[in-house]
């Protein structure tokens, strides 16, 4: 397959968040015309926006896909629904959240889909795992992901792997 490179952010804070994210990473391998090239470690992060909810488990996957950006988004939304995602209100707790972060070097905007993800450069829980799988990542219209991460230095993350944790 010769497709485009896309990065997907994964997050969960309900119903066994670590297991939700691990299952979703596996499910990404089953998307049509898509293969997972790399995946980050898991990270625990505090909620953003609505704070009265459990911490999140986050990760980033690097994909090769021939799906169009809207096609990829549609497949991700289907996975969210299969995992019981309910959209009660903005930033509500969720079983699974899947976001298209980047799609090649594309800048794209349509109803329901903006690439690059409009908040990704402000969130350490996106940037740190992204840099783990793409150390030289450049965010179109923003710049180097590593430079953006420096602007998020006040956001603490905890790496979660095989039951172990490390504050980063």
C-alpha positions as CSV (number, residue, x, y, z in Angstrom):
1,X,0.0,0.0,0.0
2,X,1.3,3.5,-0.8
3,X,-0.9,5.9,1.1
4,X,-0.7,9.1,3.0
5,X,0.7,9.4,6.5
6,X,-1.9,10.3,9.2
7,X,-1.6,10.7,12.9
8,X,-4.5,9.9,15.2
9,X,-4.9,11.0,18.8
10,X,-6.5,8.5,21.1
11,X,-8.0,9.2,24.6
12,X,-10.3,7.6,27.1
13,X,-11.3,8.2,30.7
14,X,-14.3,5.8,31.2
15,X,-14.8,2.1,31.5
16,X,-11.2,1.0,31.8
17,X,-9.4,3.8,29.9
18,X,-6.1,2.0,29.5
19,X,-7.8,-1.0,28.0
20,X,-10.1,1.2,25.8
21,X,-7.1,2.9,24.3
22,X,-5.2,-0.4,23.8
23,X,-8.3,-2.0,22.1
24,X,-8.6,1.1,19.9
25,X,-5.0,0.9,18.9
26,X,-5.6,-2.7,17.8
27,X,-8.8,-1.7,16.0
28,X,-7.0,0.9,14.0
29,X,-5.1,-2.0,12.3
30,X,-8.5,-3.3,11.0
31,X,-9.6,-0.1,9.3
32,X,-9.9,-0.5,5.5
33,X,-6.9,0.5,3.4
34,X,-5.0,1.4,6.6
35,X,-2.1,0.1,8.5
36,X,-0.6,1.2,11.8
37,X,3.1,2.1,11.3
38,X,3.8,3.1,14.9
39,X,2.1,3.8,18.2
40,X,3.3,5.8,21.2
41,X,3.4,4.8,24.8
42,X,0.3,5.5,26.9
43,X,0.1,8.7,29.0
44,X,-2.1,9.8,31.8
45,X,-3.3,13.4,31.7
46,X,-5.6,15.7,33.6
47,X,-8.9,16.6,31.9
48,X,-9.1,19.9,29.9
49,X,-12.1,22.1,29.8
50,X,-14.6,20.2,32.1
51,X,-12.4,19.4,35.1
52,X,-14.9,17.4,37.2
53,X,-14.0,14.0,35.6
54,X,-11.4,11.3,35.8
55,X,-7.9,11.6,34.3
56,X,-7.4,10.5,30.7
57,X,-5.2,7.8,29.1
58,X,-3.8,9.1,25.8
59,X,-1.7,7.9,22.9
60,X,-0.9,8.7,19.3
61,X,-0.9,6.3,16.3
62,X,1.0,6.8,13.0
63,X,-1.0,5.4,10.1
64,X,-0.5,4.8,6.5
65,X,-3.9,5.1,4.7
66,X,-5.5,5.5,1.4
67,X,-8.7,6.7,3.0
68,X,-9.4,10.4,2.4
69,X,-9.4,12.7,5.4
70,X,-13.3,12.6,5.6
71,X,-13.2,8.8,5.1
72,X,-10.7,8.4,7.9
73,X,-12.7,10.6,10.2
74,X,-15.9,8.5,9.4
75,X,-14.0,5.3,10.2
76,X,-12.8,6.8,13.5
77,X,-16.3,8.0,14.5
78,X,-17.6,4.5,13.8
79,X,-15.0,3.0,16.1
80,X,-15.9,5.5,18.8
81,X,-19.6,4.5,18.5
82,X,-18.7,0.8,18.7
83,X,-16.9,1.6,22.0
84,X,-19.9,3.3,23.4
85,X,-19.0,6.9,22.9
86,X,-21.8,9.3,24.0
87,X,-21.5,13.0,23.3
88,X,-23.3,14.6,26.3
89,X,-21.6,18.0,26.3
90,X,-18.3,19.6,25.2
91,X,-15.3,17.9,26.9
92,X,-17.5,15.4,28.7
93,X,-16.1,12.1,30.0
94,X,-15.8,9.5,27.2
95,X,-15.1,5.9,26.6
96,X,-13.1,6.7,23.5
97,X,-12.0,9.8,21.6
98,X,-10.3,9.5,18.3
99,X,-9.0,12.6,16.5
100,X,-7.3,13.1,13.1
101,X,-4.3,15.2,14.2
102,X,-2.4,15.4,10.9
103,X,-2.7,14.1,7.4
104,X,0.5,14.4,5.5
105,X,1.3,18.1,5.3
106,X,-2.3,19.0,4.5
107,X,-4.2,22.0,5.8
108,X,-7.9,21.2,5.5
109,X,-11.1,22.6,6.9
110,X,-14.7,21.5,6.5
111,X,-17.6,21.0,8.8
112,X,-16.5,18.6,11.5
113,X,-12.9,18.2,10.4
114,X,-10.0,20.6,10.6
115,X,-6.4,19.4,9.9
116,X,-4.1,20.0,11.6
117,X,-6.3,19.5,14.7
118,X,-6.9,23.1,15.9
119,X,-5.9,22.5,19.5
120,X,-3.1,19.9,19.1
121,X,-0.3,22.4,19.5
122,X,-1.6,23.5,22.9
123,X,-1.8,20.0,24.4
124,X,1.1,18.1,25.9
125,X,-1.0,14.9,25.9
126,X,-1.0,15.1,22.1
127,X,2.5,16.5,21.5
128,X,4.6,14.2,23.7
129,X,3.2,11.0,22.2
130,X,3.3,12.5,18.7
131,X,7.0,13.3,19.1
132,X,7.6,9.8,20.4
133,X,6.4,8.3,17.0
134,X,7.5,11.3,14.8
135,X,10.5,13.1,16.5
136,X,10.8,15.6,13.6
137,X,7.1,16.3,13.3
138,X,6.1,19.6,11.8
139,X,2.6,21.0,12.3
140,X,1.5,22.9,9.2
141,X,0.8,26.5,10.0
142,X,2.3,26.1,13.5
143,X,5.9,24.8,13.2
144,X,7.9,22.2,14.9
145,X,5.9,20.0,17.3
146,X,8.9,20.0,19.7
147,X,8.8,23.8,19.9
148,X,5.1,23.6,20.6
149,X,5.7,21.1,23.4
150,X,8.0,23.6,25.1
151,X,5.0,26.0,25.4
152,X,3.1,23.3,27.3
153,X,5.8,22.7,30.0
154,X,3.3,23.4,32.7
155,X,1.1,20.4,31.7
156,X,2.1,17.2,33.5
157,X,1.9,13.8,32.0
158,X,2.5,10.4,33.4
159,X,3.7,7.6,31.2
160,X,1.8,4.4,31.8
161,X,3.3,1.2,30.4
162,X,2.7,-2.4,31.5
163,X,1.3,-1.2,34.9
164,X,4.4,1.1,35.5
165,X,4.3,4.9,35.6
166,X,6.8,7.6,35.2
167,X,6.1,11.3,35.5
168,X,7.4,13.2,32.4
